């Protein structure tokens, strides 16, 4: 209020006494102002403005900043509060969806078991006679068992059964006077020998084996009582046999293995020309066989895996 009055007094028009009209605001006051009064008036105006500014500041305190100033992340303890929300978010997500745990099923695979057995579906190609042009495709089962003596060497035994049909040489022995077609033939192998463990790791292994024994060949079951020489067949017999090949193992766990056995099968059957002739002879045959199946390792009983000499392998 004081500032307004002072402004009006200063801005009012003052004239000499009897020299002209005088503003009504100056009527109660003297027409002359001394210099000292002017200085006092100016000081009062400044003081009033200062008091008014202080009053306005006390009524409106300064606003506090919403975000505190960032502190330098100079230590790990100061950076932890900023990481807490992210960690809490991850924990919340894990509680909603579960926790993923990586498991390696092959972590316990070891080649230190003393015993193992395997069984699989088998295939064998063979000829039922010494000079037949038509081969036989036989199917069956392959069962193997191993006893490991050292780190890389063991003893293996195998029993295999194959059954199928075979073509014959031209003949007129069926009921209609034509060729007898598709007689059944069977082979049963029982062999044993040595087994060697080759390159291996937790994923798989390669092995080699050489087994020797015999084979029981049954060729006359469907020949209607006619001599096998009419059909260029071997007669029923037990003959020497050998199986040389190997194994390809793919480990699925500590105990279970997927196994493939490709082999060469050698037989030594005897053939007789009777009643066409009295001559007889023997013949070696080499045929291909393969089996696919599962192996189980008995891991409770261990074998030695120390590399002592050449017998224990590498």
Backbone torsions as a table, in degrees:
resi	resn	phi	psi	omega
1	UNK	NA	-42.0	-179.7
2	UNK	-64.0	-36.0	179.2
3	UNK	-65.9	-39.2	179.4
4	UNK	-63.8	-44.1	-179.3
5	UNK	-63.7	-42.4	-179.0
6	UNK	-64.4	-38.9	179.3
7	UNK	-64.5	-39.7	-179.9
8	UNK	-67.8	-39.0	-179.7
9	UNK	-65.0	-41.2	-178.5
10	UNK	-68.8	-38.8	-178.8
11	UNK	-79.1	-7.7	-179.6
12	UNK	-71.6	150.0	-179.0
13	UNK	-88.8	122.8	-179.7
14	UNK	-113.7	132.2	179.2
15	UNK	-124.0	167.5	-179.8
16	UNK	-68.9	156.1	179.2
17	UNK	-61.2	131.1	-177.0
18	UNK	64.3	8.4	-179.4
19	UNK	-92.9	-5.5	-179.2
20	UNK	161.7	-173.9	-179.1
21	UNK	-71.0	151.3	-178.1
22	UNK	-121.6	138.9	178.7
23	UNK	-60.9	146.2	-178.9
24	UNK	-66.6	-20.8	178.6
25	UNK	-70.0	-25.2	-176.8
26	UNK	-97.8	5.8	-177.4
27	UNK	-63.7	-43.6	-177.3
28	UNK	-78.0	-12.0	-174.0
29	UNK	-102.4	167.2	177.0
30	UNK	-75.4	153.5	-177.8
31	UNK	-78.2	-17.5	-178.4
32	UNK	-113.9	141.8	176.2
33	UNK	-121.0	132.4	178.5
34	UNK	-80.5	156.8	178.4
35	UNK	-58.6	-35.3	-179.8
36	UNK	-65.1	-37.7	178.7
37	UNK	-67.1	-34.9	177.8
38	UNK	-64.4	-41.8	179.4
39	UNK	-64.9	-43.9	179.0
40	UNK	-61.9	-40.4	180.0
41	UNK	-63.7	-41.5	179.1
42	UNK	-64.3	-39.6	177.6
43	UNK	-63.5	-38.8	179.1
44	UNK	-64.9	-40.3	179.5
45	UNK	-62.6	-44.0	179.2
46	UNK	-64.6	-40.9	179.5
47	UNK	-63.8	-40.0	179.6
48	UNK	-64.9	-41.3	178.8
49	UNK	-63.6	-38.2	179.9
50	UNK	-66.7	-41.6	178.7
51	UNK	-64.3	-38.2	179.7
52	UNK	-66.0	-37.7	178.3
53	UNK	-67.0	-39.6	178.1
54	UNK	-65.9	-37.6	178.9
55	UNK	-64.2	-42.7	178.6
56	UNK	-65.2	-35.6	178.8
57	UNK	-68.3	-36.3	178.9
58	UNK	-70.3	-30.8	178.9
59	UNK	-76.8	-30.8	-179.2
60	UNK	-119.1	88.7	179.4
61	UNK	-66.7	151.1	-179.4
62	UNK	-63.9	139.9	-179.3
63	UNK	-70.3	139.3	178.7
64	UNK	-79.4	142.6	177.8
65	UNK	-65.6	139.1	-178.6
66	UNK	-71.0	-39.3	-178.0
67	UNK	-109.1	123.3	177.7
68	UNK	-66.4	153.0	179.6
69	UNK	-61.2	140.3	-178.8
70	UNK	-66.2	134.8	178.4
71	UNK	-93.7	143.5	179.3
72	UNK	-64.7	133.2	178.9
73	UNK	-85.7	77.0	-175.8
74	UNK	-93.6	-9.2	-178.7
75	UNK	-142.1	161.7	-179.4
76	UNK	-68.1	-30.2	-179.5
77	UNK	-67.7	-33.7	179.0
78	UNK	-75.7	-25.0	-178.6
79	UNK	-85.0	-13.0	-178.1
80	UNK	-64.5	-41.9	-179.5
81	UNK	-59.3	-33.4	-179.6
82	UNK	-73.1	-23.1	179.9
83	UNK	-89.1	-12.5	-176.2
84	UNK	-61.6	-43.8	-179.7
85	UNK	-61.8	-40.7	179.3
86	UNK	-63.2	-41.1	179.3
87	UNK	-64.8	-40.2	178.5
88	UNK	-64.5	-37.7	177.6
89	UNK	-63.3	-41.7	178.2
90	UNK	-64.4	-41.0	178.5
91	UNK	-63.6	-39.6	179.1
92	UNK	-64.6	-41.4	178.1
93	UNK	-64.4	-40.8	178.8
94	UNK	-64.0	-38.5	179.9
95	UNK	-67.2	-27.5	-179.4
96	UNK	-83.1	-37.8	-172.9
97	UNK	-112.2	-2.4	-178.3
98	UNK	88.9	171.5	-177.8
99	UNK	-110.3	127.7	178.7
100	UNK	-83.7	125.0	179.4
101	UNK	-120.0	121.3	180.0
102	UNK	-78.7	126.8	-178.7
103	UNK	-124.7	130.1	177.9
104	UNK	-102.0	107.4	-178.7
105	UNK	-68.4	-12.6	-177.8
106	UNK	-103.1	8.6	-175.8
107	UNK	-65.8	-26.2	-177.9
108	UNK	-102.3	13.8	179.5
109	UNK	-70.1	123.6	177.2
110	UNK	-135.9	150.1	176.8
111	UNK	-105.5	56.6	-179.6
112	UNK	-125.9	12.4	179.5
113	UNK	-76.1	148.0	179.9
114	UNK	-84.6	-36.8	-174.8
115	UNK	-127.0	151.6	168.8
116	UNK	-156.6	152.6	178.2
117	UNK	-132.3	155.5	179.1
118	UNK	-147.8	153.3	176.5
119	UNK	-145.5	143.1	-178.3
120	UNK	-158.6	168.0	175.0
121	UNK	-81.2	134.9	-170.2
122	UNK	-120.9	153.6	175.8
123	UNK	-134.4	141.4	179.4
124	UNK	-144.6	134.8	173.5
125	UNK	-106.1	131.1	-178.5
126	UNK	-151.7	172.0	173.9
127	UNK	-120.5	131.4	-175.0
128	UNK	-80.8	-3.7	178.6
129	UNK	-146.9	167.9	-173.4
130	UNK	-70.8	-27.9	-175.9
131	UNK	-129.6	20.0	178.5
132	UNK	-67.2	139.4	174.4
133	UNK	-84.9	-27.6	-178.1
134	UNK	-92.3	126.2	177.6
135	UNK	-89.6	172.1	179.7
136	UNK	-117.8	134.2	174.6
137	UNK	-105.9	108.2	-174.9
138	UNK	-106.5	147.1	175.6
139	UNK	-125.1	157.4	-179.5
140	UNK	177.7	-146.4	-176.3
141	UNK	-126.7	150.5	178.9
142	UNK	-129.1	119.7	177.2
143	UNK	-119.4	128.8	-177.9
144	UNK	-129.4	151.5	175.1
145	UNK	-141.7	141.5	-176.9
146	UNK	-128.7	143.0	172.6
147	UNK	-122.4	111.7	-176.1
148	UNK	-88.8	127.5	-178.2
149	UNK	-96.1	-39.6	-179.6
150	UNK	-132.4	-167.4	-177.2
151	UNK	-60.9	-40.5	-174.0
152	UNK	-122.4	-5.1	-175.9
153	UNK	-120.4	140.0	179.4
154	UNK	-151.2	177.6	177.6
155	UNK	-111.9	132.6	-177.5
156	UNK	-125.2	140.4	172.8
157	UNK	-123.4	146.6	-175.9
158	UNK	-140.3	139.7	172.0
159	UNK	-127.7	127.4	-174.2
160	UNK	-135.1	141.3	179.5
161	UNK	-128.5	128.5	-180.0
162	UNK	-127.4	137.8	-179.0
163	UNK	-137.9	139.3	177.2
164	UNK	-175.1	-170.9	178.2
165	UNK	-115.9	162.2	-175.8
166	UNK	-139.6	153.7	170.6
167	UNK	-78.2	169.9	-177.7
168	UNK	-132.4	168.1	170.8
169	UNK	-72.9	157.9	178.9
170	UNK	-54.7	133.2	-177.7
171	UNK	-156.2	173.5	178.5
172	UNK	-130.0	40.3	-170.8
173	UNK	-100.2	5.0	177.0
174	UNK	-85.7	178.1	-174.1
175	UNK	-65.6	-26.9	-177.7
176	UNK	-96.5	7.1	-179.9
177	UNK	85.8	5.2	179.8
178	UNK	-100.7	-165.7	-179.2
179	UNK	-72.7	139.5	170.5
180	UNK	-77.5	121.3	-172.3
181	UNK	-114.7	139.1	170.8
182	UNK	65.7	42.4	174.0
183	UNK	-67.9	148.3	-178.2
184	UNK	-81.3	139.5	175.5
185	UNK	-127.7	151.2	-178.1
186	UNK	-138.4	148.1	174.5
187	UNK	-137.5	133.3	178.1
188	UNK	-124.8	116.4	-177.4
189	UNK	-102.4	141.8	171.3
190	UNK	-138.6	108.2	-173.3
191	UNK	-136.8	163.2	177.0
192	UNK	-155.5	156.1	-179.4
193	UNK	179.6	-150.9	-175.4
194	UNK	-104.3	154.1	178.8
195	UNK	-133.8	139.1	-178.4
196	UNK	-124.2	130.1	177.8
197	UNK	-87.2	117.9	-179.1
198	UNK	-94.8	-147.1	180.0
199	UNK	-57.3	136.3	-176.2
200	UNK	-156.1	154.7	170.4
201	UNK	-152.3	-167.7	-175.6
202	UNK	-70.1	-18.1	-179.3
203	UNK	-86.0	-33.1	-177.7
204	UNK	-175.7	-179.3	-178.1
205	UNK	-153.5	157.2	173.5
206	UNK	-119.9	133.7	-177.3
207	UNK	-130.7	158.9	176.2
208	UNK	-129.6	145.7	178.2
209	UNK	-144.9	153.4	174.8
210	UNK	-137.8	115.9	-174.1
211	UNK	-127.7	144.8	-176.2
212	UNK	-133.2	147.4	-179.4
213	UNK	175.8	-131.9	-176.8
214	UNK	-139.2	171.4	177.9
215	UNK	-137.8	137.6	175.7
216	UNK	-101.8	106.0	-178.8
217	UNK	-98.8	128.6	179.3
218	UNK	-118.7	109.0	-173.8
219	UNK	-120.3	-10.3	-170.1
220	UNK	-105.5	7.4	-173.8
221	UNK	-61.2	-42.3	-175.4
222	UNK	-108.4	23.7	-178.8
223	UNK	-90.8	8.0	174.3
224	UNK	59.4	30.8	177.9
225	UNK	78.8	5.2	-179.4
226	UNK	-86.9	146.5	179.7
227	UNK	-59.0	137.0	-177.7
228	UNK	-62.3	-19.9	180.0
229	UNK	-64.1	-27.2	177.9
230	UNK	-64.1	-26.0	-176.9
231	UNK	-107.9	6.0	-176.5
232	UNK	60.3	42.8	179.9
233	UNK	-107.1	156.7	165.3
234	UNK	-75.0	154.7	172.3
235	UNK	-89.6	165.6	-178.4
236	UNK	-62.7	134.0	-176.5
237	UNK	-169.4	164.4	169.3
238	UNK	-108.2	122.8	-172.7
239	UNK	-128.3	160.3	175.6
240	UNK	-64.8	148.7	-179.6
241	UNK	-150.4	156.2	176.8
242	UNK	-143.6	145.0	176.9
243	UNK	-127.2	117.7	-179.6
244	UNK	-124.9	126.9	-178.5
245	UNK	179.4	-135.6	-177.5
246	UNK	-169.3	-169.4	-179.2
247	UNK	-137.5	144.3	172.2
248	UNK	-117.8	113.2	-176.1
249	UNK	-105.9	135.5	173.6
250	UNK	-120.6	109.8	-175.5
251	UNK	-71.7	133.5	175.6
252	UNK	-108.9	-22.9	176.4
253	UNK	-163.3	-170.7	178.8
254	UNK	-63.0	-32.9	-174.9
255	UNK	-107.0	-34.7	-169.7
256	UNK	-100.3	138.3	-176.9
257	UNK	-136.3	136.6	171.4
258	UNK	-89.2	121.7	-170.7
259	UNK	-121.1	139.8	173.8
260	UNK	-123.5	127.0	-179.3
261	UNK	-116.8	99.1	170.4
262	UNK	-91.4	131.6	-173.5
263	UNK	-141.9	157.5	167.0
264	UNK	-106.6	126.5	-176.9
265	UNK	-108.5	125.3	179.5
266	UNK	-114.3	131.5	178.4
267	UNK	-128.0	157.8	-179.0
268	UNK	-134.4	76.4	-178.7
269	UNK	-84.8	151.8	175.1
270	UNK	-101.7	139.0	-177.7
271	UNK	-120.7	141.6	-179.9
272	UNK	-126.7	137.0	178.7
273	UNK	-85.3	-6.4	-178.7
274	UNK	-62.7	140.8	6.1
275	UNK	-90.1	5.4	179.7
276	UNK	-69.0	-34.8	179.3
277	UNK	-156.2	167.4	-179.2
278	UNK	-94.7	2.6	-177.8
279	UNK	-78.5	148.3	175.1
280	UNK	-144.3	151.3	-179.7
281	UNK	-155.7	168.6	179.4
282	UNK	-117.2	154.3	-176.7
283	UNK	-142.0	138.8	173.6
284	UNK	-88.9	134.3	174.8
285	UNK	-125.1	137.6	176.5
286	UNK	-120.8	122.3	-177.0
287	UNK	-132.1	164.0	-178.5
288	UNK	-97.4	141.2	176.5
289	UNK	-142.3	153.0	178.0
290	UNK	-151.5	148.7	176.3
291	UNK	-139.3	151.7	-179.8
292	UNK	-133.7	127.5	-178.8
293	UNK	-169.9	-155.5	-176.1
294	UNK	-120.3	147.3	175.6
295	UNK	-120.2	144.4	176.0
296	UNK	-121.8	129.5	179.9
297	UNK	-101.9	131.3	174.9
298	UNK	-92.2	103.3	-170.0
299	UNK	-93.8	-3.8	-178.9
300	UNK	-71.1	-36.8	178.6
301	UNK	-97.7	121.4	-173.9
302	UNK	-98.8	157.1	172.3
303	UNK	-114.3	164.6	-179.8
304	UNK	-71.4	134.3	178.0
305	UNK	-119.5	15.8	179.8
306	UNK	-79.0	143.4	178.6
307	UNK	-92.2	85.0	-176.2
308	UNK	-89.4	-41.7	-179.3
309	UNK	-155.7	-170.3	-175.6
310	UNK	-65.8	-24.2	-178.8
311	UNK	-67.3	-36.0	-177.8
312	UNK	-79.7	-1.7	175.5
313	UNK	89.6	-155.9	-175.6
314	UNK	-119.8	NA	NA
